[in-house]
Amino acid sequence: MKKRHNPTFQRVQNKRKVGLLLLDCFKIIESYLIASFKPLCT
C-alpha cells in the first residue's frame, strides 16, 4: 500500500515531536532544579 503524502499530517506530527522534546527538556530541568534545591531544604 502506497503511503499518501499529507502535508497537514506531517505538520501535526512535527508539532507532536516538538511538544515531546519540550516536555523532555522540562522534565530534565525540573529534575535538575529539584536535585539542586533539595540540599538547601534539608
mmCIF file of the N, C-alpha and C atoms, coordinates in Angstrom:
data_MODEL
# 
_entry.id   MODEL 
# 
loop_
_atom_site.group_PDB 
_atom_site.id 
_atom_site.type_symbol 
_atom_site.label_atom_id 
_atom_site.label_alt_id 
_atom_site.label_comp_id 
_atom_site.label_asym_id 
_atom_site.label_entity_id 
_atom_site.label_seq_id 
_atom_site.pdbx_PDB_ins_code 
_atom_site.Cartn_x 
_atom_site.Cartn_y 
_atom_site.Cartn_z 
_atom_site.occupancy 
_atom_site.B_iso_or_equiv 
_atom_site.pdbx_formal_charge 
_atom_site.auth_seq_id 
_atom_site.auth_comp_id 
_atom_site.auth_asym_id 
_atom_site.auth_atom_id 
_atom_site.pdbx_PDB_model_num 
ATOM 1   N N  . MET A 1 1  ? 0.848  -1.207 0.000  1.00 0.00 ? 1  MET A N  1 
ATOM 2   C CA . MET A 1 1  ? 0.000  0.000  0.000  1.00 0.00 ? 1  MET A CA 1 
ATOM 3   C C  . MET A 1 1  ? 0.877  1.247  0.000  1.00 0.00 ? 1  MET A C  1 
ATOM 4   N N  . LYS A 1 2  ? 0.595  2.122  -0.945 1.00 0.00 ? 2  LYS A N  1 
ATOM 5   C CA . LYS A 1 2  ? 1.392  3.344  -1.043 1.00 0.00 ? 2  LYS A CA 1 
ATOM 6   C C  . LYS A 1 2  ? 0.914  4.374  -0.024 1.00 0.00 ? 2  LYS A C  1 
ATOM 7   N N  . LYS A 1 3  ? 1.878  4.965  0.653  1.00 0.00 ? 3  LYS A N  1 
ATOM 8   C CA . LYS A 1 3  ? 1.523  5.972  1.657  1.00 0.00 ? 3  LYS A CA 1 
ATOM 9   C C  . LYS A 1 3  ? 1.325  7.313  0.967  1.00 0.00 ? 3  LYS A C  1 
ATOM 10  N N  . ARG A 1 4  ? 0.157  7.903  1.185  1.00 0.00 ? 4  ARG A N  1 
ATOM 11  C CA . ARG A 1 4  ? -0.150 9.183  0.561  1.00 0.00 ? 4  ARG A CA 1 
ATOM 12  C C  . ARG A 1 4  ? 0.491  10.307 1.370  1.00 0.00 ? 4  ARG A C  1 
ATOM 13  N N  . HIS A 1 5  ? 1.176  11.197 0.684  1.00 0.00 ? 5  HIS A N  1 
ATOM 14  C CA . HIS A 1 5  ? 1.832  12.310 1.370  1.00 0.00 ? 5  HIS A CA 1 
ATOM 15  C C  . HIS A 1 5  ? 0.796  13.345 1.795  1.00 0.00 ? 5  HIS A C  1 
ATOM 16  N N  . ASN A 1 6  ? 0.741  13.597 3.073  1.00 0.00 ? 6  ASN A N  1 
ATOM 17  C CA . ASN A 1 6  ? -0.233 14.539 3.621  1.00 0.00 ? 6  ASN A CA 1 
ATOM 18  C C  . ASN A 1 6  ? 0.511  15.620 4.405  1.00 0.00 ? 6  ASN A C  1 
ATOM 19  N N  . PRO A 1 7  ? 0.614  16.829 3.835  1.00 0.00 ? 7  PRO A N  1 
ATOM 20  C CA . PRO A 1 7  ? 1.380  17.895 4.499  1.00 0.00 ? 7  PRO A CA 1 
ATOM 21  C C  . PRO A 1 7  ? 0.829  18.284 5.868  1.00 0.00 ? 7  PRO A C  1 
ATOM 22  N N  . THR A 1 8  ? -0.506 18.305 5.983  1.00 0.00 ? 8  THR A N  1 
ATOM 23  C CA . THR A 1 8  ? -1.087 18.693 7.273  1.00 0.00 ? 8  THR A CA 1 
ATOM 24  C C  . THR A 1 8  ? -0.756 17.642 8.331  1.00 0.00 ? 8  THR A C  1 
ATOM 25  N N  . PHE A 1 9  ? -0.807 16.370 7.927  1.00 0.00 ? 9  PHE A N  1 
ATOM 26  C CA . PHE A 1 9  ? -0.462 15.288 8.845  1.00 0.00 ? 9  PHE A CA 1 
ATOM 27  C C  . PHE A 1 9  ? 0.992  15.427 9.285  1.00 0.00 ? 9  PHE A C  1 
ATOM 28  N N  . GLN A 1 10 ? 1.866  15.738 8.309  1.00 0.00 ? 10 GLN A N  1 
ATOM 29  C CA . GLN A 1 10 ? 3.282  15.939 8.619  1.00 0.00 ? 10 GLN A CA 1 
ATOM 30  C C  . GLN A 1 10 ? 3.454  17.057 9.638  1.00 0.00 ? 10 GLN A C  1 
ATOM 31  N N  . ARG A 1 11 ? 2.717  18.135 9.439  1.00 0.00 ? 11 ARG A N  1 
ATOM 32  C CA . ARG A 1 11 ? 2.813  19.286 10.336 1.00 0.00 ? 11 ARG A CA 1 
ATOM 33  C C  . ARG A 1 11 ? 2.400  18.894 11.757 1.00 0.00 ? 11 ARG A C  1 
ATOM 34  N N  . VAL A 1 12 ? 1.301  18.133 11.834 1.00 0.00 ? 12 VAL A N  1 
ATOM 35  C CA . VAL A 1 12 ? 0.825  17.678 13.146 1.00 0.00 ? 12 VAL A CA 1 
ATOM 36  C C  . VAL A 1 12 ? 1.877  16.796 13.804 1.00 0.00 ? 12 VAL A C  1 
ATOM 37  N N  . GLN A 1 13 ? 2.469  15.899 13.019 1.00 0.00 ? 13 GLN A N  1 
ATOM 38  C CA . GLN A 1 13 ? 3.497  15.011 13.553 1.00 0.00 ? 13 GLN A CA 1 
ATOM 39  C C  . GLN A 1 13 ? 4.690  15.811 14.063 1.00 0.00 ? 13 GLN A C  1 
ATOM 40  N N  . ASN A 1 14 ? 5.108  16.821 13.299 1.00 0.00 ? 14 ASN A N  1 
ATOM 41  C CA . ASN A 1 14 ? 6.230  17.661 13.702 1.00 0.00 ? 14 ASN A CA 1 
ATOM 42  C C  . ASN A 1 14 ? 5.915  18.400 14.989 1.00 0.00 ? 14 ASN A C  1 
ATOM 43  N N  . LYS A 1 15 ? 4.700  18.937 15.080 1.00 0.00 ? 15 LYS A N  1 
ATOM 44  C CA . LYS A 1 15 ? 4.277  19.640 16.295 1.00 0.00 ? 15 LYS A CA 1 
ATOM 45  C C  . LYS A 1 15 ? 4.331  18.706 17.489 1.00 0.00 ? 15 LYS A C  1 
ATOM 46  N N  . ARG A 1 16 ? 3.880  17.467 17.282 1.00 0.00 ? 16 ARG A N  1 
ATOM 47  C CA . ARG A 1 16 ? 3.884  16.479 18.359 1.00 0.00 ? 16 ARG A CA 1 
ATOM 48  C C  . ARG A 1 16 ? 5.319  16.191 18.794 1.00 0.00 ? 16 ARG A C  1 
ATOM 49  N N  . LYS A 1 17 ? 6.218  16.054 17.799 1.00 0.00 ? 17 LYS A N  1 
ATOM 50  C CA . LYS A 1 17 ? 7.630  15.803 18.098 1.00 0.00 ? 17 LYS A CA 1 
ATOM 51  C C  . LYS A 1 17 ? 8.212  16.942 18.914 1.00 0.00 ? 17 LYS A C  1 
ATOM 52  N N  . VAL A 1 18 ? 7.942  18.171 18.485 1.00 0.00 ? 18 VAL A N  1 
ATOM 53  C CA . VAL A 1 18 ? 8.448  19.347 19.194 1.00 0.00 ? 18 VAL A CA 1 
ATOM 54  C C  . VAL A 1 18 ? 7.887  19.390 20.607 1.00 0.00 ? 18 VAL A C  1 
ATOM 55  N N  . GLY A 1 19 ? 6.608  19.088 20.735 1.00 0.00 ? 19 GLY A N  1 
ATOM 56  C CA . GLY A 1 19 ? 5.978  19.077 22.051 1.00 0.00 ? 19 GLY A CA 1 
ATOM 57  C C  . GLY A 1 19 ? 6.624  18.063 22.977 1.00 0.00 ? 19 GLY A C  1 
ATOM 58  N N  . LEU A 1 20 ? 6.905  16.873 22.441 1.00 0.00 ? 20 LEU A N  1 
ATOM 59  C CA . LEU A 1 20 ? 7.548  15.842 23.253 1.00 0.00 ? 20 LEU A CA 1 
ATOM 60  C C  . LEU A 1 20 ? 8.952  16.269 23.646 1.00 0.00 ? 20 LEU A C  1 
ATOM 61  N N  . LEU A 1 21 ? 9.667  16.902 22.725 1.00 0.00 ? 21 LEU A N  1 
ATOM 62  C CA . LEU A 1 21 ? 11.014 17.388 23.034 1.00 0.00 ? 21 LEU A CA 1 
ATOM 63  C C  . LEU A 1 21 ? 10.965 18.418 24.145 1.00 0.00 ? 21 LEU A C  1 
ATOM 64  N N  . LEU A 1 22 ? 10.015 19.359 24.042 1.00 0.00 ? 22 LEU A N  1 
ATOM 65  C CA . LEU A 1 22 ? 9.870  20.383 25.076 1.00 0.00 ? 22 LEU A CA 1 
ATOM 66  C C  . LEU A 1 22 ? 9.527  19.746 26.412 1.00 0.00 ? 22 LEU A C  1 
ATOM 67  N N  . LEU A 1 23 ? 8.663  18.745 26.379 1.00 0.00 ? 23 LEU A N  1 
ATOM 68  C CA . LEU A 1 23 ? 8.278  18.051 27.607 1.00 0.00 ? 23 LEU A CA 1 
ATOM 69  C C  . LEU A 1 23 ? 9.493  17.374 28.238 1.00 0.00 ? 23 LEU A C  1 
ATOM 70  N N  . ASP A 1 24 ? 10.310 16.724 27.404 1.00 0.00 ? 24 ASP A N  1 
ATOM 71  C CA . ASP A 1 24 ? 11.525 16.086 27.907 1.00 0.00 ? 24 ASP A CA 1 
ATOM 72  C C  . ASP A 1 24 ? 12.457 17.112 28.527 1.00 0.00 ? 24 ASP A C  1 
ATOM 73  N N  . CYS A 1 25 ? 12.649 18.232 27.832 1.00 0.00 ? 25 CYS A N  1 
ATOM 74  C CA . CYS A 1 25 ? 13.515 19.293 28.350 1.00 0.00 ? 25 CYS A CA 1 
ATOM 75  C C  . CYS A 1 25 ? 12.989 19.804 29.682 1.00 0.00 ? 25 CYS A C  1 
ATOM 76  N N  . PHE A 1 26 ? 11.689 20.005 29.775 1.00 0.00 ? 26 PHE A N  1 
ATOM 77  C CA . PHE A 1 26 ? 11.078 20.496 31.011 1.00 0.00 ? 26 PHE A CA 1 
ATOM 78  C C  . PHE A 1 26 ? 11.300 19.509 32.152 1.00 0.00 ? 26 PHE A C  1 
ATOM 79  N N  . LYS A 1 27 ? 11.131 18.212 31.858 1.00 0.00 ? 27 LYS A N  1 
ATOM 80  C CA . LYS A 1 27 ? 11.345 17.183 32.886 1.00 0.00 ? 27 LYS A CA 1 
ATOM 81  C C  . LYS A 1 27 ? 12.789 17.195 33.368 1.00 0.00 ? 27 LYS A C  1 
ATOM 82  N N  . ILE A 1 28 ? 13.731 17.316 32.423 1.00 0.00 ? 28 ILE A N  1 
ATOM 83  C CA . ILE A 1 28 ? 15.153 17.344 32.774 1.00 0.00 ? 28 ILE A CA 1 
ATOM 84  C C  . ILE A 1 28 ? 15.459 18.557 33.643 1.00 0.00 ? 28 ILE A C  1 
ATOM 85  N N  . ILE A 1 29 ? 14.958 19.722 33.233 1.00 0.00 ? 29 ILE A N  1 
ATOM 86  C CA . ILE A 1 29 ? 15.183 20.952 34.002 1.00 0.00 ? 29 ILE A CA 1 
ATOM 87  C C  . ILE A 1 29 ? 14.559 20.823 35.386 1.00 0.00 ? 29 ILE A C  1 
ATOM 88  N N  . GLU A 1 30 ? 13.352 20.279 35.437 1.00 0.00 ? 30 GLU A N  1 
ATOM 89  C CA . GLU A 1 30 ? 12.649 20.115 36.706 1.00 0.00 ? 30 GLU A CA 1 
ATOM 90  C C  . GLU A 1 30 ? 13.439 19.214 37.651 1.00 0.00 ? 30 GLU A C  1 
ATOM 91  N N  . SER A 1 31 ? 13.898 18.078 37.150 1.00 0.00 ? 31 SER A N  1 
ATOM 92  C CA . SER A 1 31 ? 14.657 17.157 37.999 1.00 0.00 ? 31 SER A CA 1 
ATOM 93  C C  . SER A 1 31 ? 15.974 17.794 38.430 1.00 0.00 ? 31 SER A C  1 
ATOM 94  N N  . TYR A 1 32 ? 16.586 18.577 37.528 1.00 0.00 ? 32 TYR A N  1 
ATOM 95  C CA . TYR A 1 32 ? 17.833 19.265 37.858 1.00 0.00 ? 32 TYR A CA 1 
ATOM 96  C C  . TYR A 1 32 ? 17.602 20.282 38.970 1.00 0.00 ? 32 TYR A C  1 
ATOM 97  N N  . LEU A 1 33 ? 16.513 21.042 38.857 1.00 0.00 ? 33 LEU A N  1 
ATOM 98  C CA . LEU A 1 33 ? 16.182 22.036 39.888 1.00 0.00 ? 33 LEU A CA 1 
ATOM 99  C C  . LEU A 1 33 ? 15.897 21.357 41.223 1.00 0.00 ? 33 LEU A C  1 
ATOM 100 N N  . ILE A 1 34 ? 15.134 20.273 41.186 1.00 0.00 ? 34 ILE A N  1 
ATOM 101 C CA . ILE A 1 34 ? 14.827 19.538 42.419 1.00 0.00 ? 34 ILE A CA 1 
ATOM 102 C C  . ILE A 1 34 ? 16.123 19.036 43.050 1.00 0.00 ? 34 ILE A C  1 
ATOM 103 N N  . ALA A 1 35 ? 17.011 18.501 42.232 1.00 0.00 ? 35 ALA A N  1 
ATOM 104 C CA . ALA A 1 35 ? 18.276 17.964 42.738 1.00 0.00 ? 35 ALA A CA 1 
ATOM 105 C C  . ALA A 1 35 ? 19.138 19.068 43.346 1.00 0.00 ? 35 ALA A C  1 
ATOM 106 N N  . SER A 1 36 ? 19.108 20.257 42.754 1.00 0.00 ? 36 SER A N  1 
ATOM 107 C CA . SER A 1 36 ? 19.959 21.336 43.254 1.00 0.00 ? 36 SER A CA 1 
ATOM 108 C C  . SER A 1 36 ? 19.339 22.041 44.457 1.00 0.00 ? 36 SER A C  1 
ATOM 109 N N  . PHE A 1 37 ? 18.011 21.977 44.590 1.00 0.00 ? 37 PHE A N  1 
ATOM 110 C CA . PHE A 1 37 ? 17.362 22.675 45.708 1.00 0.00 ? 37 PHE A CA 1 
ATOM 111 C C  . PHE A 1 37 ? 17.146 21.784 46.933 1.00 0.00 ? 37 PHE A C  1 
ATOM 112 N N  . LYS A 1 38 ? 17.171 20.466 46.744 1.00 0.00 ? 38 LYS A N  1 
ATOM 113 C CA . LYS A 1 38 ? 16.949 19.558 47.875 1.00 0.00 ? 38 LYS A CA 1 
ATOM 114 C C  . LYS A 1 38 ? 17.961 19.765 49.001 1.00 0.00 ? 38 LYS A C  1 
ATOM 115 N N  . PRO A 1 39 ? 19.261 19.901 48.710 1.00 0.00 ? 39 PRO A N  1 
ATOM 116 C CA . PRO A 1 39 ? 20.223 20.125 49.809 1.00 0.00 ? 39 PRO A CA 1 
ATOM 117 C C  . PRO A 1 39 ? 19.917 21.390 50.609 1.00 0.00 ? 39 PRO A C  1 
ATOM 118 N N  . LEU A 1 40 ? 19.360 22.405 49.963 1.00 0.00 ? 40 LEU A N  1 
ATOM 119 C CA . LEU A 1 40 ? 19.041 23.656 50.655 1.00 0.00 ? 40 LEU A CA 1 
ATOM 120 C C  . LEU A 1 40 ? 17.861 23.470 51.598 1.00 0.00 ? 40 LEU A C  1 
ATOM 121 N N  . CYS A 1 41 ? 16.919 22.607 51.210 1.00 0.00 ? 41 CYS A N  1 
ATOM 122 C CA . CYS A 1 41 ? 15.702 22.430 52.009 1.00 0.00 ? 41 CYS A CA 1 
ATOM 123 C C  . CYS A 1 41 ? 15.970 21.605 53.263 1.00 0.00 ? 41 CYS A C  1 
ATOM 124 N N  . THR A 1 42 ? 16.838 20.597 53.153 1.00 0.00 ? 42 THR A N  1 
ATOM 125 C CA . THR A 1 42 ? 17.063 19.703 54.294 1.00 0.00 ? 42 THR A CA 1 
ATOM 126 C C  . THR A 1 42 ? 17.989 20.320 55.326 1.00 0.00 ? 42 THR A C  1 
# 
